[in-house]
């Protein structure tokens, strides 16, 4: 029964990761609380599912043309964001091996409260593409996405939420297109993360394979829906609010 719950949870997390973010809050809870893995092994094992999730989502978005069917200038900008974020993630992966993540988790929960307020104030900013806004200056792009990459490489949980916020509110991307870039970034740096955690023998491959199956299917189906459904942006925005509220409740419980 525990493994069945883990599979269903991974399927749900795969959909949440693809459309909004923070699905790792579900999978890490399952790995640590339900299956009893130590925190470091749970962190490593979780990356296997995240990688499978990213592969499924990337394939579905690519098949729908959500990355290739863009103006050349936009494609160059998206690849620049991908590269900068992945370089930052390499630093974050290294930090995850030498630093305790307790302080980061404490900081993370207060960031979630701020993020919820940002989501609820002027929701139109999330739902209406602001294509008339100028692109971010290169130096700001480098700083923002390098820091996001460090966070994602270090702890992963919540990376999608913060990445979407920067993409939509600062870089002025439409929310589904922002999700496309997010999925590609996470997939690329997670390849390295899985290799490093495997080298450190911090992955339970049997459980990781089970979680990967669920997240692969969940990621693919959700990306396929998001790439074609006309109201996918609205659903992504609403799901993001629900995910953040749930994460805040979990982070501050017990009060």
N, C-alpha and C positions, 0 to 999 in steps of 0.2 A: 504493500500500500504506500509506503514511504517513497518508493521509486516512481510509482504512478503519479503521486502528487508532485514529485520533482519534475516529471516530464510535462505535466499540465502547466506547472508554474513557469517552466522554461519556454513553453509555447506562448504563454501570455507575456512573459518578459520580452520575447523576441518581437512581438507586435508593438509593445510600449517603446522599446528601444528605437525601433525604426520610425515610428510616428512622432514621438516626443523625446523621451529619454528617461533615465533612472530606472530602467528595468532591472539593473543589477541590485537594487534594493530588495527585489523579490528573490533573485537567485542566490545572493549572498546569505539572506535569511534562511533559505532552504538548506544551503550547504552547511552553514554553521549550526543552526538551531535544530533542524530536522534530521540531518544526516551526521551531525557531530564532527565535522572536519575542523581542525585548528584554523585560526584566522589566516595565517600565511598560506596554507594549502588551499583554503577556500578562495582566497584572492587569486591564486594561480589557476586553480581549476575553473573558476568563473571565466577566465579569459578564453578558454577553449570554446565555451558557448558564445561569448561575445564575437569571436572570430567567425564562427559558423553563421551567426546572426548577420554579421556584416557582409559575408559572402552572398547569402541569400538575398539581402536587401539590395546590394550593389548590382547583382545580376538582374533583378527585376527592374530597377531604375534604368539600367543600361539598355535593357531590352525595350523599354518604353521610350528611349531616346531622351531622357531627362538630363543627361550630361552632355551627350554629343550634339544634340540639336540646339546649340546655343551659339550666339555670335562669337567670333574669334576672340574679341576683346574680353568677353565674359568668361570664355573657357580659360584664357590665360590667367585671369584673376582668380578663378576657382582653383586652378592648379597651384598658383602661388600660395593660396590659403592652405591647401593640402600639404604642400612641402614644408611650409613654416610650422604648421601644427605638428607634423610628424617629427621634425627635428626637436621641437620642445618635448614631445612624448618620449624621445630617447633619454632625455635628461630625467624626466619623471620616472621612467622605468628604473633607472639607476638609483634614484632616491628611494624608491620603494624597497630596495634591497638593503639599505643602510639606515633608514630612519623609521621610527615608529609613526603610524598614521593616526594615533589618538588625537593629537592636536589638530590635525587636518579635519577629522570628523567633527570635532567641537566647533571649528570655524564654519564647516560646511552647513550645519543646521541653521546658523544665523544668516548665511547667504541665501538659504531657501526662503526665509521669511521676506527678505528684501526682494527676491525674485517673484514671489507671489504678488507683492504690492506692485511691482513693475508690470506684471501681467494684467492686473485688474484696472490700472489707470490707463485710460485711452486705449482700449483694446483694438481700435481701428488700426493702430500702428502695426499690429500683428496680422491683420486680415487683409489689408489693402497694400499691394506692392508700392513702394515709394521710389519708382524708377527715375523720377526727375531729380533725385538727390545725387550730389556728386559722390564718386567713390572715395573710400577712405584713403588718406595719404599713406604712402608706403611705410613710413616709419611707425605710424599707429597700427597698421595692419601687422607688421612684424611683431610689435610688442604684445598686442592683444592675443594673437593666435599662437605665439610662442608660449605665453603663459597658460593658455587653454591646453596646449599640448602637454606641458609639464603636469598640469593637474590630471589630465586624462591618463597619462602614462603612470602617474603615481598611484591614484586611487580608483579611477574609472567611474565609480558611482557618482551620478549627477553630471557627468561630462556633457551628455547630450543636452541637458537643460541649459547649461551655461553657454554651450556652443551655439544653440539656436538663438539665445538672447542676443549674443553679439552679432550673429549673422543677420537677424531680422532688424534689430533696433540700431545697430551701428553701421553695418555694411549694407543695409537696406535690401536684403533678399526677401523674396516671397517665401513663406514658411516651408512649403514642400520642396522648393529648390534648395533651401537651406538644409533641409533634411538629407537631400541627395549628397551634398558636400560632406555633411557630418558623417554619414554612413561610410563614405570612401575613406575619410580621414581615420576613423576608428578601425576600419578593416586593415589598413596598411600598418598602423603602428601596433596593432594587436598581434600581427604576425611575429614581430620582434619580441613583444611581451611574452607570447607563448613559448618562443624559443628560449628566452632567458629563464622563465620559471621552470621549464622542463630541465634545463641545464642545472638548476638549483634543486631539482627533484622536489618541486613544490606543486605537482599536479597529480591528482587522482584520475588516471585516464579512463577508468571504467565509468565513474560518475560523470566525468567531463564529456565523454562520448554521448551519454544519455541526455545531458543538458544541451549539448551541441545539436542533437537531432531536433529537439523541441524548438530551440531558438532559430535554427536554420529554416524550418517550416514557417514559424511565426514571422520571421523577418521577410521571407520571400512573399508570403501571402499579403502582408500588410503593405509592403512596398508596391506590389502590383496594384492594390486598391488605391494607394495614395497617388500613384503616377497617372491614374486615369479618371478618378472620381472628381467631378466638378466642385464638390463641397469638402474635399479632403483637407483643405487648409483650415476650415472652420472646425472640423472634427479634431484635427491635430491641436488646435488652440485649446479646445475644451478638455481634451485628454491631458494636455500639459498642466492645466489648472488642477485637475483631479489628482494627477501624479504628485504634484508639488504639495498639495494639501495632505495627501497620505504620507509623504516623506516627512513633512513637518511633524505630523502627529506621532510618527514612529521615532523621530529624532529626539523629541522632547518628552517621550513617555518613559517612565512615570514622571509626572510633573513635579 
